[in-house]
Amino acid sequence: MATGLRYAGRVAVVTGGSRGIGEGIVRAFVDQGARVVFCDKDEAAGQALELALREANTPGEAVFVLCDVTREEELQTLFSETLRRFGRLDCLVNNAGRHPGPERIEETTAQEFRDLLELNLLGYYTASKLALPYLRQTQGNIINISSLVAIIGQREAVPYVATKILARKLHKTPLLLCGPRRCVSSTFKAADLHVELSRTPRPKPPAGAQLTFGKTFTDHMLTVEWSEARGWGRPHIRPFQNLSVHPACSALHYAIQLFEGMKAYRGPDRHVRLFRPMLNMDRMLRSALRLCLPSFDKAELLECIRRLVEVDQDWVPESNGSSLYIRPTFVGNEPSLGVARAHHALLFVIQGPVGPYFPGDGFSPVSLLADPRFVRAWLGGVGDCKLGGNYGPTVFVQQAALKEGCEQALWLYGEDHQLTEVGTMNIFLFWTNDDGELELVTPPLNGIILPGVTRQSLLDLARKWDEFRVTERPVTMEELQRALREGRVREIFGSGTACVVCPVHRILYQGESLHIPTMDNGPELARRFLKELLDIQVMLGAVVGNGATGDPPGTFYALGLGVGENCNSHKPLGQPVHGTQGPGPAQDLGVVLCLSPDSPFSLSLFLPVWPGGPRVDGESLTVTGLPPPQPLTSGFPALGSFPSSPALPSPPLPLPILFSLASHQGLKCNMDIQAGKLGLSGFPLAGRCREEEEDSLSILCPSFFPFSSMPLSSQPPPAISLQSHRDWDPDI
């Protein structure tokens, strides 16, 4: 089961999508969070599928449009409706077609062949032609559904085989046209990164100092220049400095500018990690393409950012709740006036330490002004992109909210006053819905909602818990007011990189002050989300070990047998393990998942020991000196309970051991890494274990699993991998 949504926020058009292969494609897209517009000539079947998917509460959204792909005007309407509703197009799936019954070639008339060509081939061509202008903007793709008979043939279906052969050949040219038109330095490379260290490093804030957001910056920054004539230049890490721009710079005059916001956290093991950074890279590239700024390789940019964080890693705070805020920015740098595509651009990254959003142990709620006169974004606009031009106009509304005694604005949209966002945050409502079900609901990604990284993480966590209904759908102020009158609302909160979650206790709407009982209810869910994500971000549970009395440094005890026929390198239960199987010196990390070099399907769990600490009985697999084991019953186990204090007493904090043991033969592991590719943190960045049978062995899955928290540094610096799981960070 996938744990993330590969196509969240993407928009796809599927022709012939009401039944058969087309229906399967539509369902696959919406199951991964995509917004799909599908068409068919069968109106009843199309409407039935749209209704079924809506009632199934899928992560994505499906919309049916009646369309005959042999009629160009109806295809034009199909794409116009897609852009009107969702503002973009990322993928076209040409599927509409017909397979006649068995018929010899001499029995097929020329007109019958022409009709089949018009549907199976000309329909593909026309749809591709109309979609290309939109796909170029997003570097999207075209998928032409063909058939195996195009390769092996079919004796009594020669006309059909001919159309499918041509369909296979048709896709090559339009696919090339979707991508960049130039091949000159189409991306920069992290391997070319030039590092110039500052000769005058600034004093760092003392431990415990109050860190105000956006006021303090590190010693270095990353810059990469681009021009249409030369493509991308060499990336540079250089001392933090002012930028020199032309007075006619297009970013200053026409807001051709975008930015991202991400954080690096220092865990209790002193490792520095980024939280789901590929989601930021994915969103940044989409924003760039929306402004006609040049494309770039997301992995190369992320590696450059990793190097920048590594250079300035001493700036990453160690205090609880603090982090290093990272601000990638991309601007048009055209030195001339005129509203046009920029021929020069500058990508740069700055960063600085920031303190916790809520000082001390507080969890302060906010009040909101919901004024329908003000609109943040609209369908067909750029509300789903992180552009500078989206934020400047909100300052006036923020001031209006302050005058009304509110801290933030609740952005509404449409005549029915749909809730969209809170200030610069996504919004969540936790209530009992009209059907009597406990439900977490947030507005869908319909083109006016920013696809927040924290938003996606909360949805993923909630779906993993599977304790209440999780829904992405529009919510109106009328619906909210009715739920408040009926006492069904439990909590409302915003989510974002800065605060993680921010509770709401009051909404001022059309002169009425609506009391939101968020704080009256704990807020249990908001606090739970906050704790779980903060634990994930700092990887609590990776506890430092001191080594055992009488054992040499680097000794670890195996708590799980290797599984598989070729696990010769694994020690029996309770036996000390030395050498390369541990992560190195015992002070590096505590619990380690190691991949056997002899078998890609074997794992062992290692535990450091210290004087007076845990001891292992190899025969009964009992551990003394630790809290009781917590059995896991599913392939993606429930979250464990981990120490929440960042301070490490001596001896180290005890770490609960999570496992279930039934049979060593039942373990099935789906690993996306190879032996020797683990980071020093010891946790696989892209691995997961699942139970295929009841008599299976489940090995430790810490509380942050299955999120990708990536190790950035340690002492000594390890060979760092920035690979992320494809379920979390899909490619464009």
C-alpha positions, 0 to 999 in steps of 0.5 A: 500500500502506498503511503504517499500521494504521487500525483497530489495536485496534478491534473490529468485528462483521460479520454474513454475513461468511463469503463474498462482500461480507461476506468482503471486509469481514472481510479489509479490517478484519483487514488494517488491524489490527482484531479482527473477530467475524463470523457466518454460518449456514454453519458450514463456510465460517465456520470455513474463513475463520477458519483461512485468516486465521489462517494468513495472519498478518494484523495483525488477528484474526478469530473466527467465531461461528455465528449466524442473525441472524433469531434474537435470542437468537443475536445476543445470544450474538454480542455477548456473545462479542464483549465477552467476548473483546475487551471493547469494540465499535467497529463493527457491519456489517450485511451478512447478507441474501439476494437471491432469483432473478428473480421477478415481484411477482405470483409472490411470496407474502406469506410469502416477502416476510415471510421476506425482510423478517425477514432483510434488514431485521429482522436489521439492526434487531435487531443494531443494537438490541443493539449500540447500548449498546456503540457508545455507549461508544466512539462507534462506528458502524453500517454497513448494507450496501444495494444500488444497486437501492435507488436505481435499482430492479429490475423482477423483484426488487421485494421485495428492492428494498423491503428494501434501500430500508428498510435505507438509511433504517434507519441514520439514527436509530441512527447519531445515537444512537451519538454524544453525546446533548448538543450543548452545547459538545461540544468545545473549540476551539483558536481560543478558546485564551487564553494567560497567560504567566508573569511569573516564568519558572524557570531552565532546566537548563543544557546537559548537566545530568542530567535526572531523569524527572518532576522538572522542569517547564516554566513553563506548563500547559494546562487545560480544564474541562468540566461536563455543564450547560455543556459544554466551557469555554475552553482556557487556557495559564497559568503552571504551578501547583497544582490546587484540587480538592474533597476528594470529587473522583471522581478521588481516590476512584474513580480516574476518571482517565487520562493519556497520555505523549508526547515532543517532540524537537529535531532537528539543524535546531533544529526541535521535533517530536512523534512520531506524536501522533495515536496518543496522541490516539486512545488518550486519547479511547478511554480517556476514553469507557471512563470515561464522561468527555466526548468531545473533538475530537482535532485541537483538543486536539493543536493546543492541545498544540502551542501549549503546546509552542511557548510553552515551546519553549526548554525542549526539550533539545538534548542527544542522547537528551533530549526534552520529556516531555508528560503530558496528563491527564483526570480526573473532578472531581465534588465528591461521593461515589458511584460514578457518571459524573462531571458535572464533569471537568478536562483538563490538560497538563503537560510537562518536560525529560527525559534519555535513558533509557540514560545515556551510550552504555549499553544496559542490559538488565533482568531480569524476575520472571514470577510468575503470582500477579499479573495486570495486566489481564484480558479485559473489563477496561481493560488496553487503556486508559491509566488511572491505576488500572492503574498503582497496583496494580503498585507492590507487584509491582515491589517484589516483583521488586526483592526477588527481584533483578529490575528489572521484572515480566513480566506473565502471563495465563491458565492457560497463562501467556501473556506480556503486558507488561513492567513498563509496556512492550509485549514483543517476542520475536525468534526462529526459530519452529517452522517454521524462520522468523526471526520477530518476535512480540508479543502481540495487542491482545486487550483486555489489551494497551495499544496502545503508540505505540512498539509500533505503530511497531516493527511498522510498521518491521519490516513495511516492512523485510520481512526476517523474519516479523512476527506478533501472537499469544499466546506462553506461558511453556512455548513460550518455555522450549522455544525457549530449550532449543532455542537458537532465541531471539535477543532479547527486549525491551520497547518504550515511550515512555520507553526506545523499546526495553529489552533483557531478559537474564534471566527468573525464573520459578517458581524457575528463572532463564532466561538470555535471550541478548539481549545475546549477540546484540548485540542487533542488532535492538533496537539497530537499532530504537532507532537508527531510531526516534531518527533518525525522532524528531529527523529526522536528515538535515535538515542546515543549509546555509550557501549557495554562494559567489557565489550569493545566500542562499536558492539551492538546486540542483535534483537532480530535474526536475519531472515532468508537463506543467505543470512550467513553474516547475521549473528544469533539472537543475543550475540554481540555483533562487531565490525561493519554491521554496526554503524561504527562507534557506539556513540553514533546512534542507538537503534540501527536497521542493517541490510545484510550484505548477503541477501537483499531481503534480510534485516537485523535490529541492533541495540547498543548496551551500556552499564546498567542498561538493557540485556538480551536473553537470546533464547526467549528474546526478552529485553531487560532494562527497557519499557515493555515491548509493544507488538505490531500487528500490521505491515505499517505499524501504529506509531510508537511512544518515544521520549520527547525530551531533547536532553540526553541524560547518562545513561541514554534514554530508554527506547521502547522496542517494537516487534512482533515475532511469529515465524522467521520465514514470513518476513517480506521486505520491499527495499529500494536500497542496496547493501552498503547504501544506508546513511550513518543514521542507520535507518533505510531512507526508502525501505519498508517491511510488510507482512505477507502472511500471518506467521511473519516477523515485523521488525522495528518501525520507529515513530517517524516511519515511513517518512523520509527524514534525511541525515545531513551531517554527523561527527565525523561527516558520513557519506550522505544519501539524499534518496527519498522514497518515490511514494513520498516525492514523485518525479514530475 
